[in-house]
């Protein structure tokens, strides 16, 4: 799994989070409406977008992969909560991305258990 599986998961996470982060930062209408539904203001959209891109980048920084995956996992916990409480119908994509981030974080756990 470590040789091929984790790099494939990292690529998938990177593609998903960079795309989502750029959509948030560039003000794609669906993202603006989603964060309006959450009700905390558009500043949260900018922060979330920047953190998504930062987390995706950290997945590729030697010795920092666990932090990138952990950051993405935390974002997905928030996304699941937002879907369940404010946005609506399905939190499944956020659950899947969160699970993938958790797998990556677990595979790099030695970076924090030194």
VOTORGU-844357 format. One record per residue: residue number from 1; residue in one letter; chain; x, y, z of N, C-alpha, C in turn. Coordinates in nm, 4 decimals, padded with zeros to 6 digits. Example, Ala and Ser with C-alpha at 12.3 -4.5 7.8 and 13.67 -1.06 7.14 Angstrom:
2
<1; 'a'; 'A'; <01.3190; -00.5690; 00.7800>; <01.2300; -00.4500; 00.7800>; <01.3200; -00.3300; 00.7800>>
<2; 's'; 'A'; <01.2850; -00.2250; 00.7080>; <01.3670; -00.1060; 00.7140>; <01.2900; 00.0030; 00.7870>>
This chain:
114
<1; 'x'; 'A'; <00.0842; -00.1211; 00.0000>; <00.0000; 00.0000; 00.0000>; <00.0875; 00.1259; 00.0000>>
<2; 'x'; 'A'; <00.1939; 00.1257; 00.0794>; <00.2792; 00.2441; 00.0910>; <00.3464; 00.2791; -00.0414>>
<3; 'x'; 'A'; <00.3828; 00.1774; -00.1201>; <00.4583; 00.2032; -00.2428>; <00.3724; 00.2658; -00.3526>>
<4; 'x'; 'A'; <00.2526; 00.2138; -00.3733>; <00.1675; 00.2642; -00.4820>; <00.0385; 00.3283; -00.4327>>
<5; 'x'; 'A'; <-00.0222; 00.2714; -00.3308>; <-00.1526; 00.3185; -00.2855>; <-00.1499; 00.4588; -00.2296>>
<6; 'x'; 'A'; <-00.0561; 00.4864; -00.1407>; <-00.0501; 00.6187; -00.0775>; <-00.0204; 00.7279; -00.1802>>
<7; 'x'; 'A'; <00.0764; 00.7089; -00.2708>; <00.0961; 00.8137; -00.3728>; <-00.0280; 00.8377; -00.4592>>
<8; 'x'; 'A'; <-00.1005; 00.7332; -00.4928>; <-00.2225; 00.7504; -00.5715>; <-00.3263; 00.8292; -00.4924>>
<9; 'x'; 'A'; <-00.3412; 00.7961; -00.3650>; <-00.4359; 00.8701; -00.2798>; <-00.3928; 01.0161; -00.2676>>
<10; 'x'; 'A'; <-00.2626; 01.0401; -00.2524>; <-00.2137; 01.1780; -00.2433>; <-00.2437; 01.2568; -00.3704>>
<11; 'x'; 'A'; <-00.2289; 01.1940; -00.4860>; <-00.2613; 01.2608; -00.6127>; <-00.4096; 01.2948; -00.6166>>
<12; 'x'; 'A'; <-00.4953; 01.1989; -00.5800>; <-00.6396; 01.2235; -00.5805>; <-00.6772; 01.3373; -00.4849>>
<13; 'x'; 'A'; <-00.6204; 01.3339; -00.3650>; <-00.6481; 01.4400; -00.2681>; <-00.5992; 01.5751; -00.3204>>
<14; 'x'; 'A'; <-00.4821; 01.5764; -00.3787>; <-00.4269; 01.7015; -00.4312>; <-00.5169; 01.7587; -00.5395>>
<15; 'x'; 'A'; <-00.5577; 01.6754; -00.6337>; <-00.6459; 01.7230; -00.7406>; <-00.7767; 01.7768; -00.6845>>
<16; 'x'; 'A'; <-00.8364; 01.7022; -00.5921>; <-00.9655; 01.7429; -00.5361>; <-00.9544; 01.8726; -00.4566>>
<17; 'x'; 'A'; <-00.8530; 01.8810; -00.3707>; <-00.8448; 01.9974; -00.2821>; <-00.7915; 02.1223; -00.3513>>
<18; 'x'; 'A'; <-00.7018; 02.1068; -00.4470>; <-00.6571; 02.2248; -00.5213>; <-00.7734; 02.2795; -00.6050>>
<19; 'x'; 'A'; <-00.8486; 02.1906; -00.6692>; <-00.9645; 02.2359; -00.7473>; <-01.0668; 02.3047; -00.6579>>
<20; 'x'; 'A'; <-01.0982; 02.2426; -00.5450>; <-01.1970; 02.3020; -00.4535>; <-01.1449; 02.4325; -00.3940>>
<21; 'x'; 'A'; <-01.0180; 02.4351; -00.3577>; <-00.9603; 02.5566; -00.3009>; <-00.9606; 02.6716; -00.4001>>
<22; 'x'; 'A'; <-00.9227; 02.6429; -00.5237>; <-00.9240; 02.7479; -00.6263>; <-01.0656; 02.7962; -00.6552>>
<23; 'x'; 'A'; <-01.1614; 02.7042; -00.6538>; <-01.3015; 02.7443; -00.6742>; <-01.3477; 02.8375; -00.5636>>
<24; 'x'; 'A'; <-01.3082; 02.8076; -00.4419>; <-01.3459; 02.8944; -00.3288>; <-01.2783; 03.0309; -00.3400>>
<25; 'x'; 'A'; <-01.1491; 03.0305; -00.3685>; <-01.0752; 03.1569; -00.3744>; <-01.1156; 03.2441; -00.4921>>
<26; 'x'; 'A'; <-01.1554; 03.1814; -00.6011>; <-01.1935; 03.2600; -00.7187>; <-01.3401; 03.3023; -00.7167>>
<27; 'x'; 'A'; <-01.4154; 03.2565; -00.6175>; <-01.5534; 03.3019; -00.6019>; <-01.6534; 03.2367; -00.6941>>
<28; 'x'; 'A'; <-01.6325; 03.1094; -00.7244>; <-01.7308; 03.0362; -00.8043>; <-01.8660; 03.0464; -00.7338>>
<29; 'x'; 'A'; <-01.9698; 03.0789; -00.8108>; <-02.1012; 03.1093; -00.7542>; <-02.1526; 03.0007; -00.6597>>
<30; 'x'; 'A'; <-02.1331; 02.8737; -00.6948>; <-02.1796; 02.7658; -00.6078>; <-02.1111; 02.7717; -00.4712>>
<31; 'x'; 'A'; <-01.9834; 02.8063; -00.4694>; <-01.9111; 02.8159; -00.3426>; <-01.9612; 02.9345; -00.2603>>
<32; 'x'; 'A'; <-01.9867; 03.0447; -00.3273>; <-02.0398; 03.1625; -00.2571>; <-02.1738; 03.1279; -00.1935>>
<33; 'x'; 'A'; <-02.2611; 03.0615; -00.2681>; <-02.3923; 03.0232; -00.2156>; <-02.3795; 02.9232; -00.1012>>
<34; 'x'; 'A'; <-02.2866; 02.8299; -00.1139>; <-02.2666; 02.7296; -00.0087>; <-02.2257; 02.7963; 00.1219>>
<35; 'x'; 'A'; <-02.1321; 02.8891; 00.1138>; <-02.0870; 02.9551; 00.2361>; <-02.1895; 03.0558; 00.2876>>
<36; 'x'; 'A'; <-02.2760; 03.1085; 00.2002>; <-02.3898; 03.1884; 00.2468>; <-02.4835; 03.1017; 00.3295>>
<37; 'x'; 'A'; <-02.5042; 02.9780; 00.2849>; <-02.5931; 02.8865; 00.3572>; <-02.5393; 02.8524; 00.4947>>
<38; 'x'; 'A'; <-02.4066; 02.8465; 00.5078>; <-02.3457; 02.8171; 00.6381>; <-02.3695; 02.9346; 00.7330>>
<39; 'x'; 'A'; <-02.3681; 03.0558; 00.6797>; <-02.4039; 03.1721; 00.7599>; <-02.2924; 03.2343; 00.8416>>
<40; 'x'; 'A'; <-02.1685; 03.2010; 00.8124>; <-02.0574; 03.2591; 00.8893>; <-01.9820; 03.3662; 00.8118>>
<41; 'x'; 'A'; <-02.0263; 03.3974; 00.6938>; <-01.9617; 03.5005; 00.6139>; <-01.8666; 03.4427; 00.5104>>
<42; 'x'; 'A'; <-01.8357; 03.5256; 00.4132>; <-01.7493; 03.4815; 00.3031>; <-01.6025; 03.4710; 00.3427>>
<43; 'x'; 'A'; <-01.5622; 03.5313; 00.4532>; <-01.4240; 03.5179; 00.4980>; <-01.3883; 03.3706; 00.5181>>
<44; 'x'; 'A'; <-01.4862; 03.2921; 00.5637>; <-01.4615; 03.1497; 00.5867>; <-01.4325; 03.0771; 00.4558>>
<45; 'x'; 'A'; <-01.4945; 03.1203; 00.3471>; <-01.4677; 03.0618; 00.2153>; <-01.3223; 03.0842; 00.1763>>
<46; 'x'; 'A'; <-01.2724; 03.2043; 00.1985>; <-01.1331; 03.2351; 00.1650>; <-01.0358; 03.1554; 00.2521>>
<47; 'x'; 'A'; <-01.0634; 03.1493; 00.3800>; <-00.9759; 03.0743; 00.4715>; <-00.9766; 02.9264; 00.4347>>
<48; 'x'; 'A'; <-01.0939; 02.8722; 00.4111>; <-01.1046; 02.7300; 00.3761>; <-01.0321; 02.7007; 00.2456>>
<49; 'x'; 'A'; <-01.0501; 02.7852; 00.1450>; <-00.9819; 02.7653; 00.0170>; <-00.8306; 02.7677; 00.0314>>
<50; 'x'; 'A'; <-00.7807; 02.8638; 00.1078>; <-00.6359; 02.8733; 00.1281>; <-00.5833; 02.7522; 00.2050>>
<51; 'x'; 'A'; <-00.6576; 02.7089; 00.3064>; <-00.6141; 02.5923; 00.3847>; <-00.6191; 02.4639; 00.3021>>
<52; 'x'; 'A'; <-00.7163; 02.4529; 00.2133>; <-00.7228; 02.3348; 00.1271>; <-00.6004; 02.3269; 00.0361>>
<53; 'x'; 'A'; <-00.5626; 02.4380; -00.0215>; <-00.4454; 02.4394; -00.1092>; <-00.3185; 02.4147; -00.0285>>
<54; 'x'; 'A'; <-00.3094; 02.4751; 00.0886>; <-00.1920; 02.4536; 00.1737>; <-00.1813; 02.3068; 00.2162>>
<55; 'x'; 'A'; <-00.2932; 02.2479; 00.2556>; <-00.2927; 02.1073; 00.2957>; <-00.2512; 02.0165; 00.1819>>
<56; 'x'; 'A'; <-00.3016; 02.0446; 00.0616>; <-00.2644; 01.9650; -00.0553>; <-00.1153; 01.9787; -00.0839>>
<57; 'x'; 'A'; <-00.0624; 02.0979; -00.0713>; <00.0812; 02.1192; -00.0947>; <00.1651; 02.0442; 00.0085>>
<58; 'x'; 'A'; <00.1226; 02.0473; 00.1342>; <00.1982; 01.9795; 00.2400>; <00.2037; 01.8281; 00.2215>>
<59; 'x'; 'A'; <00.1091; 01.7733; 00.1478>; <00.1136; 01.6293; 00.1208>; <00.2410; 01.5887; 00.0479>>
<60; 'x'; 'A'; <00.3071; 01.6845; -00.0142>; <00.4250; 01.6563; -00.0964>; <00.5543; 01.7085; -00.0347>>
<61; 'x'; 'A'; <00.5475; 01.7702; 00.0839>; <00.6665; 01.8229; 00.1501>; <00.7223; 01.7155; 00.2433>>
<62; 'x'; 'A'; <00.8450; 01.6752; 00.2162>; <00.9086; 01.5699; 00.2959>; <00.9062; 01.6053; 00.4448>>
<63; 'x'; 'A'; <00.8585; 01.5133; 00.5249>; <00.8526; 01.5328; 00.6690>; <00.7306; 01.6092; 00.7176>>
<64; 'x'; 'A'; <00.6464; 01.6539; 00.6273>; <00.5277; 01.7330; 00.6651>; <00.3979; 01.6732; 00.6125>>
<65; 'x'; 'A'; <00.4045; 01.5562; 00.5519>; <00.2860; 01.4956; 00.4923>; <00.1759; 01.4720; 00.5946>>
<66; 'x'; 'A'; <00.2133; 01.4310; 00.7153>; <00.1127; 01.4047; 00.8181>; <00.0357; 01.5321; 00.8531>>
<67; 'x'; 'A'; <00.1019; 01.6458; 00.8491>; <00.0355; 01.7721; 00.8812>; <-00.0605; 01.8145; 00.7700>>
<68; 'x'; 'A'; <-00.0191; 01.7937; 00.6456>; <-00.1086; 01.8227; 00.5335>; <-00.2322; 01.7354; 00.5378>>
<69; 'x'; 'A'; <-00.2117; 01.6055; 00.5587>; <-00.3255; 01.5130; 00.5653>; <-00.4139; 01.5443; 00.6856>>
<70; 'x'; 'A'; <-00.3533; 01.5772; 00.7975>; <-00.4306; 01.6127; 00.9168>; <-00.5130; 01.7385; 00.8964>>
<71; 'x'; 'A'; <-00.4539; 01.8371; 00.8299>; <-00.5264; 01.9600; 00.7995>; <-00.6460; 01.9317; 00.7093>>
<72; 'x'; 'A'; <-00.6243; 01.8517; 00.6050>; <-00.7339; 01.8173; 00.5138>; <-00.8420; 01.7372; 00.5865>>
<73; 'x'; 'A'; <-00.8014; 01.6494; 00.6759>; <-00.8983; 01.5727; 00.7547>; <-00.9825; 01.6664; 00.8414>>
<74; 'x'; 'A'; <-00.9194; 01.7619; 00.9062>; <-00.9943; 01.8583; 00.9886>; <-01.0933; 01.9387; 00.9050>>
<75; 'x'; 'A'; <-01.0503; 01.9802; 00.7863>; <-01.1403; 02.0541; 00.6977>; <-01.2618; 01.9684; 00.6614>>
<76; 'x'; 'A'; <-01.2381; 01.8399; 00.6367>; <-01.3485; 01.7511; 00.5991>; <-01.4408; 01.7218; 00.7172>>
<77; 'x'; 'A'; <-01.3895; 01.7209; 00.8373>; <-01.4770; 01.7085; 00.9542>; <-01.5710; 01.8290; 00.9589>>
<78; 'x'; 'A'; <-01.5149; 01.9481; 00.9352>; <-01.5982; 02.0681; 00.9289>; <-01.6989; 02.0627; 00.8143>>
<79; 'x'; 'A'; <-01.6565; 02.0097; 00.7013>; <-01.7461; 02.0003; 00.5855>; <-01.8617; 01.9045; 00.6127>>
<80; 'x'; 'A'; <-01.8317; 01.7921; 00.6775>; <-01.9384; 01.6975; 00.7121>; <-02.0384; 01.7653; 00.8055>>
<81; 'x'; 'A'; <-01.9874; 01.8340; 00.9053>; <-02.0755; 01.9055; 00.9971>; <-02.1595; 02.0098; 00.9270>>
<82; 'x'; 'A'; <-02.0980; 02.0849; 00.8360>; <-02.1719; 02.1871; 00.7617>; <-02.2806; 02.1245; 00.6753>>
<83; 'x'; 'A'; <-02.2499; 02.0119; 00.6128>; <-02.3512; 01.9445; 00.5311>; <-02.4669; 01.8942; 00.6167>>
<84; 'x'; 'A'; <-02.4344; 01.8364; 00.7294>; <-02.5400; 01.7809; 00.8150>; <-02.6257; 01.8892; 00.8799>>
<85; 'x'; 'A'; <-02.5647; 02.0029; 00.9135>; <-02.6365; 02.1059; 00.9874>; <-02.6966; 02.2170; 00.9010>>
<86; 'x'; 'A'; <-02.6297; 02.2533; 00.7910>; <-02.6707; 02.3727; 00.7175>; <-02.6978; 02.3515; 00.5690>>
<87; 'x'; 'A'; <-02.6099; 02.2804; 00.5030>; <-02.6107; 02.2791; 00.3569>; <-02.7087; 02.1782; 00.3004>>
<88; 'x'; 'A'; <-02.7071; 02.0593; 00.3568>; <-02.8013; 01.9632; 00.3064>; <-02.7413; 01.8407; 00.2435>>
<89; 'x'; 'A'; <-02.8037; 01.7922; 00.1461>; <-02.8368; 01.6517; 00.1306>; <-02.7276; 01.5506; 00.1591>>
<90; 'x'; 'A'; <-02.6095; 01.5651; 00.1042>; <-02.5158; 01.4536; 00.1155>; <-02.3787; 01.4980; 00.1638>>
<91; 'x'; 'A'; <-02.3350; 01.4364; 00.2702>; <-02.2003; 01.4584; 00.3218>; <-02.1048; 01.3498; 00.2738>>
<92; 'x'; 'A'; <-02.1501; 01.2618; 00.1848>; <-02.0692; 01.1475; 00.1414>; <-01.9373; 01.1899; 00.0772>>
<93; 'x'; 'A'; <-01.9345; 01.2872; -00.0151>; <-01.8043; 01.3254; -00.0717>; <-01.7048; 01.3720; 00.0347>>
<94; 'x'; 'A'; <-01.7521; 01.4502; 00.1303>; <-01.6638; 01.4959; 00.2377>; <-01.6181; 01.3789; 00.3245>>
<95; 'x'; 'A'; <-01.7064; 01.2830; 00.3480>; <-01.6675; 01.1643; 00.4247>; <-01.5606; 01.0835; 00.3518>>
<96; 'x'; 'A'; <-01.5757; 01.0684; 00.2223>; <-01.4780; 00.9918; 00.1431>; <-01.3431; 01.0627; 00.1428>>
<97; 'x'; 'A'; <-01.3440; 01.1928; 00.1160>; <-01.2181; 01.2674; 00.1164>; <-01.1540; 01.2675; 00.2551>>
<98; 'x'; 'A'; <-01.2356; 01.2779; 00.3580>; <-01.1831; 01.2717; 00.4938>; <-01.1215; 01.1364; 00.5252>>
<99; 'x'; 'A'; <-01.1863; 01.0303; 00.4803>; <-01.1319; 00.8960; 00.5025>; <-00.9991; 00.8785; 00.4291>>
<100; 'x'; 'A'; <-00.9907; 00.9285; 00.3071>; <-00.8647; 00.9198; 00.2323>; <-00.7545; 00.9999; 00.3012>>
<101; 'x'; 'A'; <-00.7882; 01.1182; 00.3504>; <-00.6900; 01.1986; 00.4238>; <-00.6464; 01.1267; 00.5511>>
<102; 'x'; 'A'; <-00.7388; 01.0592; 00.6166>; <-00.7047; 00.9840; 00.7377>; <-00.6087; 00.8692; 00.7065>>
<103; 'x'; 'A'; <-00.6285; 00.8031; 00.5940>; <-00.5382; 00.6950; 00.5529>; <-00.3972; 00.7500; 00.5318>>
<104; 'x'; 'A'; <-00.3876; 00.8638; 00.4651>; <-00.2563; 00.9245; 00.4423>; <-00.1942; 00.9671; 00.5753>>
<105; 'x'; 'A'; <-00.2712; 01.0311; 00.6606>; <-00.2189; 01.0730; 00.7910>; <-00.1681; 00.9528; 00.8703>>
<106; 'x'; 'A'; <-00.2435; 00.8458; 00.8696>; <-00.2025; 00.7255; 00.9420>; <-00.0733; 00.6688; 00.8834>>
<107; 'x'; 'A'; <-00.0592; 00.6725; 00.7527>; <00.0602; 00.6146; 00.6900>; <00.1862; 00.6967; 00.7195>>
<108; 'x'; 'A'; <00.1691; 00.8239; 00.7557>; <00.2840; 00.9107; 00.7890>; <00.2904; 00.9424; 00.9387>>
<109; 'x'; 'A'; <00.2219; 00.8648; 01.0190>; <00.2141; 00.8942; 01.1628>; <00.3512; 00.9000; 01.2309>>
<110; 'x'; 'A'; <00.4505; 00.8317; 01.1759>; <00.5841; 00.8307; 01.2364>; <00.6441; 00.9712; 01.2366>>
<111; 'x'; 'A'; <00.5932; 01.0624; 01.1555>; <00.6448; 01.1990; 01.1539>; <00.6121; 01.2739; 01.2826>>
<112; 'x'; 'A'; <00.5127; 01.2285; 01.3564>; <00.4791; 01.2950; 01.4828>; <00.5043; 01.2059; 01.6047>>
<113; 'x'; 'A'; <00.5416; 01.0821; 01.5814>; <00.5675; 00.9878; 01.6915>; <00.7175; 00.9624; 01.6975>>
<114; 'x'; 'A'; <00.7940; 01.0672; 01.7167>; <00.9400; 01.0497; 01.7205>; <00.9930; 01.0617; 01.8586>>
